[in-house]
Amino acid sequence: MIVDERITAYINSLEPELPPELSFLEREALENHVPIIKKETQGVLKFLLRLQQPKRILEVGTAIGFSALFMSEYSSSECKITTIEKVAMRLVEAEKNLSDSRFPHRDKIRLCKGEALEVLKELVAGKESFDFIFLDAAKAQYMSFLPELMKLLCGSGMLLTDNVLQDGTVTNSRYSITRRDRTIHSRMREYLYTITHMEELSTVILPVGDGIAISHKQG
Ligand SMILES: C[S@@+](CC[C@H](N)C(=O)[O-])C[C@H]1O[C@@H](n2cnc3c(N)ncnc32)[C@H](O)[C@@H]1O
């Protein structure tokens, strides 16, 4: 937790309730230790979707489909969502949830199975483009995803990256990080430096949840 727990709890208490089926899925995910988007990040995501009104959303990191179903709820009826996941166990759950008739907007979602970098390259080859990208997968790979994401993100599109502050440890000196975590630490720092210094992007980093970066691509 990078923000005072009381402040986070208070802000979260102001969030309107999720529809019951999403709330049930959220509880199920938390009970099974599936790392889904935090409440406070949900608030920002919902706000950005309302502001941006995307028609084509790309998500990297489906897990069990919670955030994809969340975005299907808070995006316009003509919006299509493409979401990528590679882990077999997660895919089983995601397929089950994304075909569950309790979720009225599930038909907006296309699940792509496989290693994200490969799928992203296929989407580029297929000349697909997206006006909103939610990046929520293996943090050490964000930097290698970025060139493909930039090709897929259209002008005036938005890129929301989750978990960028890694519980605050990204601010620590490299030497205070355990050897095991050094690669991920330096890759995340490189990613944050890059997205805050790219000419095409305008980026703000916010201490929300585990840290989010909101980037807007110049039109
Ligand atoms: C934090 S979870 C996603 C949570 C989901 N967005 C939600 O909030 O409901 C990250 C997911 O990304 C998947 N993932 C990580 N690296 C990946 C990769 N290289 N290709 C495809 N999926 C990946 C993991 O298997 C995991 O299920």
The ligand as a Gaussian input file, in Angstrom:
#p B3LYP/6-31G(d) Opt

LIG

0 1
 C       -2.375000      -8.568000     -12.758000
 S       -3.030000      -9.882000     -13.674000
 C       -4.272000      -9.133000     -14.661000
 C       -5.475000      -8.743000     -13.877000
 C       -6.634000      -8.287000     -14.732000
 N       -6.258000      -7.223000     -15.627000
 C       -7.742000      -7.785000     -13.828000
 O       -7.568000      -6.696000     -13.241000
 O       -8.777000      -8.458000     -13.703000
 C       -1.785000     -10.140000     -14.871000
 C       -2.098000     -11.258000     -15.856000
 O       -1.230000     -11.111000     -16.964000
 C       -0.862000     -12.392000     -17.431000
 N        0.392000     -12.227000     -18.151000
 C        1.574000     -11.841000     -17.626000
 N        2.511000     -11.779000     -18.579000
 C        1.917000     -12.138000     -19.737000
 C        2.372000     -12.279000     -21.070000
 N        3.636000     -12.049000     -21.379000
 N        1.498000     -12.672000     -22.010000
 C        0.189000     -12.903000     -21.690000
 N       -0.298000     -12.800000     -20.436000
 C        0.557000     -12.424000     -19.465000
 C       -0.728000     -13.211000     -16.152000
 O       -0.855000     -14.579000     -16.425000
 C       -1.852000     -12.664000     -15.294000
 O       -3.008000     -13.440000     -15.393000

